[in-house]
Structure formats: C-alpha cells, structure tokens
Amino acid sequence: MASPGVVRFPAAAPHEPILDAVQALAPSITVRAQEIERARRLPPDLVDELLAAGCFRMLVPHSHGGAQLDLPVQVHVLEELARADASVAWTVMIGSEGPVLFRMLPRTSFDALYAAGPDVILAASANPTGVATPVEGGYRVTGRWAFVSGCQHAHWFVGHCVVDDGRVPPVRMMVLPPDRGGDRGHLVGVGAVWHRQPRRGGRRGVRA
C-alpha cells in the first residue's frame, strides 16, 4: 500500500521502442560520464544517438510524427537515462519539452516548427533577461540568458523577454533559432557562463 502523498506510476509498457532503445544505450552513456563532465556538454555523437532513439519526440503528438508518450512512460525513459548519467537525463528532459511550450503558439507556428519532422530539440530559459522591441512584422530581441541546458545542440531556443513599449503583459516568450554561422543580428549565440556545480554536462548560456 502506497504511503499518503506518494504517487505510484504503473509500470511502463514493456515494448515501448524509445524505452527499449534507451535501455540499450544506457551502458555506453555510463562509461562516458567523465567525458561529459570534462566537456560540460553532451558529445555530438551521443546527441545523435539520443535523437535516433526517439528521446526528443517523446511528447510530440502523433499528428506531427511524434511518440506522444503517456507521462508514466516518459518518466520511465528519463529514469533509465538518469541511472546512466544524471546530466543526460536532465538535458533530454528539457530538450524534449518543446511541445509543452510550443503549444502556446498559433497552430501555424507549431506546424512550422515540426515541418521537418518530430525530432526537435529545445533549450529554454524562464528568466526574463532579454528585451523585445516591437518592430514591423515582429520583435527585435536582445539579451543574455544564463543556465540554458543543452543550448549547444538545440534546434530552437525559448527566451523570455520584457517588451519595452509598456504593454501588458510585459513578459513574452520568444522562440529563436540558434547561430549556425549566419547573421548574428538575427540568431542566438552560445557562451560559457558556468563552471561550478554538479551535473555539468548540460549548462551554458546564450545571447541574442
């Protein structure tokens, strides 16, 4: 009998492909823990393996090619990753949460974000340390956000900004593409901002 206040999830489906893939991948993650610690990021080839396993499509709806996993199964996947390496589980948890935030966008924007497929990786910061200035057709965003797990390999970055024209609500969520070597006036760059706590594998900062 469960103790009061303790949530017990049912056992995950035994043949969930993503769970099976993560369980198979876990031993190789464990042996790379020191490599991840030293680099303070997930190795690119490991990110590719996590993508291939389906980790970043866990919450994407079936309508957009995703797995649309139930919460208990998603938790089980993250639990298996955490047994192997906590920073990998943390980074996957954040990177796979795109649908949770993107569902607040217009449907056309949501569709555009997943137009190329369901394997979209998110990095995000809830701290409103950016400034969004209204311009024709949208906003010009500037700012710096610290502690953005997985920003080195993310496909999209969500940064909260204060809109500087006095409107209410003053804080808006902005969805920005990362810098892939193009015009830095429109893209987000990555910089090291943190070098201290445990779970180093996932955190850096971004600037726009």
Backbone hydrogen bonds, N-H to C=O, Kabsch-Sander energy under -0.5 kcal/mol:
donor,donor_aa,acceptor,acceptor_aa,energy
6,V,3,S,-2.0
7,V,5,G,-0.5
8,R,6,V,-0.5
9,F,7,V,-0.6
16,E,13,A,-1.4
20,D,16,E,-2.7
21,A,17,P,-2.5
22,V,18,I,-2.4
23,Q,19,L,-2.4
24,A,20,D,-1.8
25,L,21,A,-1.6
26,A,22,V,-1.9
28,S,25,L,-0.7
29,I,25,L,-1.4
30,T,26,A,-2.4
31,V,27,P,-1.7
32,R,29,I,-1.2
33,A,30,T,-1.5
36,I,32,R,-2.5
37,E,33,A,-2.3
38,R,34,Q,-2.6
39,A,35,E,-2.2
40,R,36,I,-1.7
41,R,36,I,-0.9
46,L,43,P,-0.7
47,V,43,P,-2.2
48,D,44,P,-2.1
49,E,45,D,-1.7
50,L,46,L,-2.5
51,L,47,V,-2.5
52,A,48,D,-2.5
53,A,49,E,-1.9
54,G,50,L,-0.7
54,G,51,L,-1.1
55,C,50,L,-2.1
57,R,54,G,-1.5
58,M,55,C,-0.8
60,V,57,R,-0.6
64,H,61,P,-1.8
65,G,62,H,-2.0
66,G,61,P,-2.3
67,A,57,R,-2.3
68,Q,57,R,-0.8
68,Q,60,V,-1.4
69,L,58,M,-3.3
74,Q,70,D,-2.3
75,V,71,L,-2.8
76,H,72,P,-1.9
77,V,73,V,-2.3
78,L,74,Q,-2.4
79,E,75,V,-2.4
80,E,76,H,-2.2
81,L,77,V,-2.0
82,A,78,L,-2.5
83,R,79,E,-1.9
84,A,80,E,-1.2
85,D,81,L,-3.0
89,A,85,D,-1.8
90,W,86,A,-2.6
91,T,87,S,-2.3
92,V,88,V,-2.5
93,M,89,A,-2.7
94,I,90,W,-2.0
95,G,91,T,-2.7
96,S,92,V,-2.1
97,E,94,I,-1.5
100,V,97,E,-1.1
101,L,97,E,-1.2
101,L,98,G,-0.7
102,F,98,G,-3.6
103,R,99,P,-1.3
104,M,101,L,-1.8
105,L,102,F,-1.9
109,S,106,P,-0.7
110,F,106,P,-2.2
111,D,107,R,-2.8
112,A,108,T,-1.8
113,L,109,S,-2.1
114,Y,110,F,-1.3
115,A,112,A,-1.1
117,G,114,Y,-1.1
120,V,56,F,-0.5
120,V,118,P,-2.0
122,L,95,G,-1.8
123,A,156,W,-1.7
125,S,158,V,-2.2
129,T,127,N,-2.3
130,G,160,H,-1.3
131,V,142,T,-3.4
132,A,162,V,-2.0
133,T,131,V,-0.6
133,T,140,R,-2.8
135,V,138,G,-2.4
138,G,135,V,-2.2
140,R,133,T,-2.8
141,V,139,Y,-0.6
142,T,131,V,-2.3
144,R,129,T,-0.9
145,W,206,V,-2.9
148,V,204,R,-4.6
149,S,147,F,-0.8
150,G,202,G,-3.6
151,C,148,V,-1.6
153,H,150,G,-1.2
154,A,150,G,-0.7
155,H,121,I,-2.0
156,W,121,I,-1.7
157,F,176,L,-3.2
158,V,123,A,-2.5
159,G,157,F,-0.6
159,G,174,M,-2.3
160,H,125,S,-1.1
161,C,172,R,-2.7
162,V,130,G,-2.6
163,V,161,C,-0.6
163,V,170,P,-3.6
164,D,132,A,-1.7
166,G,163,V,-0.8
172,R,161,C,-2.6
174,M,159,G,-2.3
174,M,172,R,-0.5
176,L,157,F,-3.4
176,L,174,M,-0.6
179,D,188,V,-2.9
180,R,178,P,-0.6
184,R,182,G,-0.7
186,H,183,D,-1.9
187,L,183,D,-0.7
188,V,177,P,-1.7
189,G,207,R,-2.6
191,G,205,G,-2.4
202,G,199,R,-0.8
203,R,200,R,-0.6
204,R,148,V,-0.6
205,G,191,G,-2.4
206,V,145,W,-2.5
207,R,189,G,-2.2
208,A,143,G,-2.5
